[in-house]
């Protein structure tokens, strides 16, 4: 009885997550994160200060 009691919240969360993913339009988190990182990289490159000739930056 101990293992069922200790894992109940994990099992219930998994079952609820599967139900929600199958029945609702849930966005793909990995795709959203990749798009956000791409946008942030573009903004950084656009507003970055120009490098000085003496800088040994990588």
C-alpha positions in Angstrom: 0.0 0.0 0.0 3.0 2.3 0.6 4.1 2.5 -3.0 0.6 3.3 -4.3 0.2 6.0 -1.7 3.5 7.6 -2.4 3.1 7.6 -6.2 -0.5 8.6 -6.3 0.1 12.3 -7.2 2.6 11.3 -9.9 0.2 8.8 -11.5 -2.8 11.2 -11.2 -0.8 14.0 -12.8 0.4 11.7 -15.7 -3.2 10.5 -16.4 -4.5 14.1 -16.3 -1.7 15.3 -18.6 -2.4 12.6 -21.1 -6.1 13.4 -21.1 -5.4 17.1 -21.6 -2.9 16.6 -24.3 -5.2 14.3 -26.3 -8.4 16.4 -25.9 -7.2 20.0 -26.0 -5.0 22.1 -28.3 -1.8 22.3 -26.2 1.1 24.1 -27.8 4.4 22.3 -28.3 6.7 23.8 -25.6 9.9 22.9 -27.4 8.8 24.7 -30.5 7.8 27.8 -28.6 11.1 27.9 -26.7 13.1 27.5 -29.9 11.2 30.4 -31.5 11.8 32.6 -28.4 15.5 31.9 -28.4 15.7 32.6 -32.2 14.0 35.9 -31.7 16.2 36.8 -28.8 19.3 36.0 -30.8 18.1 38.2 -33.7 17.4 41.1 -31.3 20.9 40.7 -29.7 22.6 40.7 -33.1 20.7 43.8 -34.2 21.5 45.9 -31.1 25.0 44.6 -30.3 27.7 47.2 -30.1 30.3 47.0 -32.9 33.6 45.3 -32.1 36.7 47.4 -31.7 39.7 46.5 -33.9 41.9 45.7 -30.9 39.4 43.3 -29.2 40.3 39.6 -29.1 36.8 38.4 -28.5 35.7 34.9 -29.4 
